[in-house]
Amino acid sequence: MNLFQQEVEAAVDALLLQQVILYPTDTVWGLGCDAESTKAAERLYKLKGRPEGKPSIVLVADETMFARYAATVPDNLAELLTAQERPTTYIVAASRYVAPQLVGPDGTVGLRIPRDEFCHKLVRRLGHGLVSTSANRSGEPAPAIYSEVDKQIDRAVDYVVSWRQDDDTRVAPSRVVRVKEDGTLETIRS
């Protein structure tokens, strides 16, 4: 088994134990846990110092998994996904499967289907949504590369993914859009 596959399997093992991982997302280095685990989400929020009521993004593998975590799926979802040119997070009404801590005060959650091979394999293998929040204390800058991750965060998580730790490629945070009832998009962060 190669390093890529070993890292996917080890991260999934930790996630299935309701643990928190530090991993390279399709944008920045992130903290992650199973999006359906209230226990893991509570631990992640405590570790990050994230205030209650501040939602987190959930990575999903495909349109089927998107539908599991969205209370209603936009009719034009396939079209929206095909048209996106960079990582895009879609704010939609959350379903009952999303851990409560991840849901905003307005009942919404941010969902993103990553094109990054590692993230996609990780989510697909987990079989659940994966929390994706930047690996920093709340209010601090997001670490674009592994060497920028605060060492306290690095030591506090249950598993640190080795994949891409030496990669110094910087990617902008995802574009965030709210999906309105009529299927149109309202840009929250471009």
C-alpha positions as CSV (number, residue, x, y, z in Angstrom):
1,M,0.0,0.0,0.0
2,N,1.4,3.4,-0.9
3,L,1.7,6.4,1.4
4,F,-1.3,8.1,-0.1
5,Q,-3.6,5.1,0.6
6,Q,-2.0,4.5,4.0
7,E,-2.8,8.1,5.0
8,V,-6.4,7.9,3.8
9,E,-6.9,4.6,5.7
10,A,-5.2,5.9,8.9
11,A,-7.3,9.2,8.9
12,V,-10.5,7.2,8.3
13,D,-9.7,4.9,11.2
14,A,-9.3,8.0,13.5
15,L,-12.5,9.6,12.2
16,L,-14.5,6.4,12.8
17,L,-13.3,6.5,16.4
18,Q,-14.9,10.0,16.6
19,Q,-11.4,11.6,16.7
20,V,-10.2,14.9,15.3
21,I,-7.6,15.0,12.5
22,L,-5.3,17.6,11.1
23,Y,-5.3,17.3,7.3
24,P,-4.6,19.1,4.0
25,T,-7.9,20.2,2.5
26,D,-8.5,21.4,-1.0
27,T,-7.8,25.0,0.2
28,V,-5.9,25.3,3.6
29,W,-4.8,22.9,6.3
30,G,-7.8,21.9,8.3
31,L,-9.2,20.3,11.3
32,G,-11.7,17.5,10.6
33,C,-14.1,15.1,12.2
34,D,-17.1,13.0,11.2
35,A,-19.9,15.6,10.5
36,E,-22.5,13.3,12.1
37,S,-20.6,12.9,15.4
38,T,-21.8,15.4,18.0
39,K,-19.0,14.2,20.4
40,A,-16.3,14.8,17.8
41,A,-17.7,18.1,16.7
42,E,-17.7,19.3,20.4
43,R,-14.1,18.3,20.8
44,L,-13.1,20.0,17.5
45,Y,-14.8,23.3,18.6
46,K,-13.2,23.2,22.0
47,L,-9.7,22.5,20.5
48,K,-10.2,25.4,18.0
49,G,-11.8,27.7,20.6
50,R,-14.6,28.3,18.1
51,P,-17.7,29.9,19.6
52,E,-21.0,28.0,19.6
53,G,-23.3,29.1,16.8
54,K,-20.5,29.6,14.3
55,P,-21.0,26.9,11.6
56,S,-18.3,24.9,9.9
57,I,-18.0,23.6,6.4
58,V,-18.7,19.9,5.6
59,L,-16.9,18.2,2.7
60,V,-19.0,15.6,0.8
61,A,-18.0,13.2,-1.9
62,D,-20.8,13.6,-4.4
63,E,-24.3,14.8,-5.1
64,T,-25.8,11.9,-3.2
65,M,-23.9,12.8,0.0
66,F,-24.7,16.5,-0.6
67,A,-28.4,15.4,-0.5
68,R,-27.9,13.6,2.8
69,Y,-26.8,16.8,4.5
70,A,-29.0,19.3,2.8
71,A,-32.6,19.6,3.9
72,T,-33.5,20.5,0.3
73,V,-31.2,20.0,-2.8
74,P,-31.2,22.8,-5.4
75,D,-32.8,21.5,-8.6
76,N,-29.8,23.0,-10.5
77,L,-27.1,21.4,-8.3
78,A,-25.4,19.4,-11.1
79,E,-25.3,22.6,-13.2
80,L,-23.8,24.6,-10.3
81,L,-21.1,22.0,-9.7
82,T,-20.2,21.8,-13.3
83,A,-19.9,25.6,-13.6
84,Q,-17.7,26.2,-10.6
85,E,-14.1,27.2,-11.4
86,R,-12.6,26.9,-7.9
87,P,-13.5,25.3,-4.6
88,T,-17.0,26.6,-3.8
89,T,-19.0,26.1,-0.6
90,Y,-22.7,26.1,-0.9
91,I,-24.8,27.4,2.1
92,V,-28.0,25.4,2.2
93,A,-30.6,24.4,4.9
94,A,-29.1,21.6,7.0
95,S,-30.6,18.2,7.3
96,R,-31.0,16.3,10.6
97,Y,-27.8,14.3,9.9
98,V,-25.5,17.3,10.5
99,A,-24.1,17.5,14.0
100,P,-25.8,20.5,15.7
101,Q,-22.6,22.4,16.4
102,L,-22.0,22.6,12.6
103,V,-25.3,24.3,11.9
104,G,-25.6,28.0,11.8
105,P,-28.2,29.9,13.8
106,D,-30.4,30.2,10.7
107,G,-30.4,26.4,10.3
108,T,-27.9,26.3,7.4
109,V,-24.7,24.4,6.7
110,G,-21.9,24.9,4.2
111,L,-21.3,21.9,1.9
112,R,-18.4,21.5,-0.6
113,I,-17.5,18.7,-3.0
114,P,-13.7,18.8,-3.1
115,R,-11.9,18.1,-6.4
116,D,-8.7,17.5,-4.5
117,E,-7.8,13.8,-4.8
118,F,-6.9,13.3,-1.1
119,C,-9.9,15.0,0.3
120,H,-12.2,13.3,-2.1
121,K,-10.8,9.8,-1.3
122,L,-10.9,10.6,2.4
123,V,-14.6,11.6,2.3
124,R,-15.6,8.7,0.0
125,R,-13.8,6.1,2.2
126,L,-15.3,7.6,5.4
127,G,-18.8,7.4,3.9
128,H,-19.9,10.5,5.9
129,G,-19.5,14.2,5.6
130,L,-16.1,15.5,6.9
131,V,-15.9,18.7,8.8
132,S,-13.5,21.2,7.2
133,T,-12.5,24.1,9.3
134,S,-9.1,25.9,9.2
135,A,-6.5,24.5,11.5
136,N,-6.1,27.5,13.7
137,R,-7.4,28.9,17.0
138,S,-10.5,31.0,16.3
139,G,-9.6,34.5,15.2
140,E,-6.0,33.5,14.1
141,P,-4.9,33.3,10.4
142,A,-5.7,30.1,8.6
143,P,-2.6,28.0,7.8
144,A,-2.2,27.7,4.0
145,I,0.7,25.2,4.4
146,Y,1.6,22.7,7.1
147,S,4.5,24.7,8.5
148,E,2.1,27.5,9.4
149,V,0.0,25.2,11.7
150,D,0.2,26.2,15.3
151,K,2.2,23.5,17.1
152,Q,-0.3,23.4,20.0
153,I,-3.0,22.5,17.4
154,D,-0.6,20.0,15.9
155,R,-0.1,18.3,19.2
156,A,-3.7,18.4,20.4
157,V,-5.3,16.5,17.5
158,D,-5.7,12.7,17.5
159,Y,-4.1,12.2,14.1
160,V,-1.9,14.3,11.8
161,V,-2.0,13.4,8.1
162,S,1.5,13.2,6.7
163,W,0.4,13.6,3.1
164,R,1.4,17.0,1.6
165,Q,3.2,18.2,4.7
166,D,6.1,19.3,2.5
167,D,3.9,20.9,-0.1
168,D,4.2,24.7,-0.1
169,T,1.5,25.4,-2.7
170,R,-0.9,28.1,-1.5
171,V,-4.6,28.1,-2.5
172,A,-7.2,30.7,-1.7
173,P,-10.0,29.8,0.7
174,S,-13.2,28.6,-0.9
175,R,-15.7,30.8,-2.5
176,V,-18.9,30.8,-0.3
177,V,-22.3,31.2,-1.8
178,R,-25.8,30.9,-0.4
179,V,-28.2,28.9,-2.5
180,K,-31.5,30.8,-2.6
181,E,-34.9,29.1,-3.0
182,D,-35.1,29.9,-6.7
183,G,-31.6,28.3,-7.3
184,T,-29.8,31.5,-7.7
185,L,-26.6,32.2,-5.8
186,E,-25.8,35.0,-3.3
187,T,-22.0,35.5,-2.9
188,I,-21.0,35.5,0.7
189,R,-17.2,35.4,0.1
190,S,-15.6,35.6,-3.4
